[in-house]
Amino acid sequence: MFSFKPPRRRTARTVAVGALVAASCVTVLAGSAGAIVNGADSTESYPFMAVIPASAPDQGLRDGNCGASLIDQQWVLTAAHCVKVEGLKLDGIVRVGSDHRKSGGTVRKIDRTFVHPGYANGDDKAANKNDIALIRLDRPVAQQPIKIAEQAGPPGTPTRLLGFGTTVDTGFKFPARLRELNTRRGAESECAPGYADRTRLCTISTVPKAMACFGDSGGPQIQRGRNGRWELIGVTSGPGAPNVPCSQGPGLYTNVPVYAGWIDKTMKTNSVAPTAAKGSDLAETGTNDNTPAVVGVAAALIAAGGGTALAVRRRKTRNAR
């Protein structure tokens, strides 16, 4: 869940949920819990679940990922540290609606990315701020998007985490199949001082020694709505305490309902049909905060439950507008 630093073979639950995959992604990996360490194979279909392949070659990670949630036929929501972090390279695609990491579902190119203008990575020293980003796909998909909840339930509310992150605390061991973990909404006091607040949800596992980890960053935390259907309340951002292994928890999640206004405005303002970058097999990516587009870089494998993301040298290119 947090931005994790790729394990230098030391316990990395570094700050930054966004870096789950970022274990493959230094800065991006903050907060992932490791393909959900001690989670279980998915028990049902989650058509809104998405995975963003990524790598961090300089850190020895060549086959990582971040998670994401389909919230509109042409948009997925993820962690900012999965798309704006140094040291992580995105493959340029998103796989939607599959319970397998490398097959099935629908694959689309990344057309453009929009990072929250107030995003700040905690860099292993604090929680990430405004760790949320939108990715516009080059074409719509047929899968059913998940609804954003009106608000996260109060502390004690049953929730569930989903991810393809690493299943071990100190290394990269990504599962072929989607994993899930039953959790509950925690009180702010159950995370380290200064970590959880109105914009960041403290998350507690109901299973011993389990939490999101590297590669889970950006993935969803969901709760049941009044109609019994799953609703989105959180984005894996990083660990809920400094210097602890993913499995020790707690986890920290960006409180999605708080950002509903920004999400809605961003999608409506940028709903124009995407244009692929000329001379490239991949779509061009950029941000909506007047920063240069970042092609193939970015991001952040967020590890659920983990720490900071890897820093990758960003290649600047013209604004994708």
N, C-alpha and C positions, 0 to 999 in steps of 0.2 A: 503494500500500500504506500509506503513512503518512498522517497527518492533514495535509492540505494546506490552505494558505490560498488562497483564490481568487486567481488570478494578477492582480496589479496590474501585469500586463505585465512581471513580472520573473520570473526563474527561480524556480519554486515547487516545490521538492521539500521543502517545509517538513515539519517533523516531524509525524508523525501519520498513519499509514497509513490510519486510519479515514477520512480525509477525502478519499478519492479523489474521490468524488463531491463531496466536500467541497471540492474545489477549488471546488466549489460550496458548500462547507460549511466554510469556515474551519477550525474545530476538527476537524471531521469528516473533512476531507479528508486528514488527515495520512497520508502514506505511499502514495498511489496512484501508479501509474506511468503513467498516461495511457492509458486504453483499451488499455493495454499498448502503450507506445511501441515501434514496430518489431516488433510481434508479427505473427501471421498469422491468417487466418480459421480458425475452428474446423474441425478435421479429422474429428471424430466427434460423436456425440450425447452430451450431458451432461445427462440428465434431472434431476439434482440442482441444476443451476445456477439461481440466482434473481437477480432484479434489483429494486431498490427505488427507484422514481422519487422524485426530490427536487429542490428548487430553493433558491436563495439570492438572491432578488430584489434585495436591497440591494447585492449584489456583482455584479449583472449576469448571474447564472446563473439561467435560467428553465427549463432542460430538462436537468437532470443526473441522477445516480443513484449508488447504492452497490451493491455486490454482496453476495451471501449464498449459503449452501449449505443445501439441504434435508437435514436429518439425521433427520427423523421426518415422518410424513405431515402433521402439523399444526405443525411447528416448523422455523424456519430459523435458522441461526447466522450472525452478522455481526460487525462491529467495534462496540465501544461508542461510538466517536466518530461512528458513523453514526446513532445514535439519541439520543445525549445530548451535544449540542453546540450552542452558540449561533450563530445565523446561518443555520441550515439548516432547511428545512421539508420534511417528508415528505408525499407525496401521499396516504398512508394505505393503499397497496396494495402487494402483492408479486406479481411475475410469475414463475412457476416452470416450468422445463423447456423454455424456448424458446431457440433460437439467434438470435433477433431481439429487439432491445431493446424494441420497441413493439408487437409482435404475436405471436400464437401462445402455446403453453403454457397454463397455468392461472392465472387471476388471483384472488387472495384479498385480503380486507381485513386490515389489521393489527388484531388484537384487543388485544394487550398486549405490552409489551416488558420485558425483564429484563436490566438492566445489572449486570455483575460488581461487587460492592460495593467492590472494591479498585481500581476503574478510576481512573486519573489521566492527564490529557492532558499531554504533554510541552511543549505550547505553543511549539513550534519551537525549544525550547532543549534538549530531551532526548527520549528515546524514550518513547512512551506505555507505561503500565503496565497490565496486566490489561485490554488492549483487546479485550474480547470481550462479546457480548451475544446474547440469544436473543429471537426474535420468535415469538409464538404467533399462528397464523392463525385466522381466524374459523371456518374449516371445513377438514377434511382435503383433500388432493389425491391424485390417483391415481399421480403420478410416483414412481419408485423413489428413496428417500433414499440418500445416500452413507454408507458406514460410516466411523466415526472410527478411524484407525489406532491400534494399541496403543502405538506410539511412532514418532516421526519417525526416518527412517533417519539413519545417521551422515553427517558431512560427506562430500560427493562423491556422495551418492545422487541419481539423476536425479529431477527433479520437474517439475511443469507448473503454470503460472498461467493463470487464466481471468478474463476481465473485459470490461465494456462501457465502460471508461474512455477518457479522451481519448487520441488517438494522436499528440499533439504535446506537447512539453515546456512550452511557455509559454502555452497557451490551451486553450479548450474545443472540441474537435472529436471528438464522440462517434460511434462507428461504429454502423451499423444492425445489423450482424451481430456475433455473439460472436467475441472474439479470444482467442488462446492464445499462450503463450510457453514454450518448453522452458528449464528452469533446473536448477540443482543446489543441494543443501543446502550452504551455506558454513560454514566454521569461524567461531567467534565473533570471531577475530582479523581476519577479512576485512571486518567491519563496524567502524564507529568505536568507540573505547573507551567502554564503558558502554552500548552499544546492544543487542547480542545477549547472551543469557544462557539459562538453563534454560527460561524462559518465552517467549523471543522468538528466532525463527529467522532467521539471516542467510541471505539468498538471493542467489545469483549467476546472472546470465543466461549461457546458452551461446551467445547471439547477440550480436554487437557492438552497443553503444549501444542497448540495449533493457531495459525494466523496466516494472512496473506504474506507473500514474500516477493523476491526478485522476479520480475516478469508479470506480476499481477497488477502492477501500477496501471492506473487508468480504468481498470475494470469496475464492475458495478457492485454496490451494496443495495439490496432490495428488501422491501417489506410488503406484506399483504395489504391490499387496499380494502375498502368496505365491501367490494364485490368479490373479494377473495382472489383477485388477480394481482400479480406482482407489479409493484411500482418502484421506480428508481428514487433512492434517497441519497446515495453516496458514490463518490469516485475515489478509488484507492489512491491515497496520496503518500503514505509513509507510516513509520512507526509512531506509536503514541507516547514513547519515552525514548530518551537517548541511550545509545550504546547497549542495546539488548538484542539478542537473537530474535529473528522473526517469530519463532514458536513461543517465545515468552510473552508476546503481546505487551500492551494492547496495540490496536491498530488505529490509524487516523485516516478519516475520510472527508473529502470536501463535501459540504452540505449542499447538495444540488438544488433543492427547492429555494434556497436563499438566492440562487443565481438565475432563477427562472426568467426574470426580466431581461437580464443581459443575454441569455440564450435566445429568447424569443426575438429580441431586437436584432441580434446578429444574424439570425437565419433569415428574417424578413428583409433586412437591408442587403443581404448578399445572396439572394435566391436566383440570381442570373445564371443562365446555363453556363457551366464551366468550359474553359478553353484549355486544351492540352498544350504543354510547352512545345515550341517548335524544335525540331531536331533532337527530340528525346523520346524514349519509350515510356517515360514516366510523366505524370502530370506535374505541373509546376506548383510549388507550395509557397505560401506566404503567411503573413500575419495581418491582423486588422488594427495594429497599433502603430502604424507608420514606421515599422522597422523593415529592413530589407528581407526579401524572401530567403528562406533557408532551404536549399535543395538537398535532399538526401541526408540531412543531418538531424538532427534533432532529436531527437529524442528520447528518449527516455524510456528505457524499459522500466517500467515501474514495478517494483516488487512489493507485493502486498506485505505489509508489516515491516517494511524495511526502511532504509535510510536515504542517503543522498544519491544523486545521479551522476553518471560519469560526464566528464566534460569533453566535448568533442569540438574540434576546430570547425567553425561554421564557414561554409562557403557562401559568400554574399553574391546575390544576383539581383536583377532588377525586380522591383515590386510587382507582385502578381496581382494587378488590379485591372 
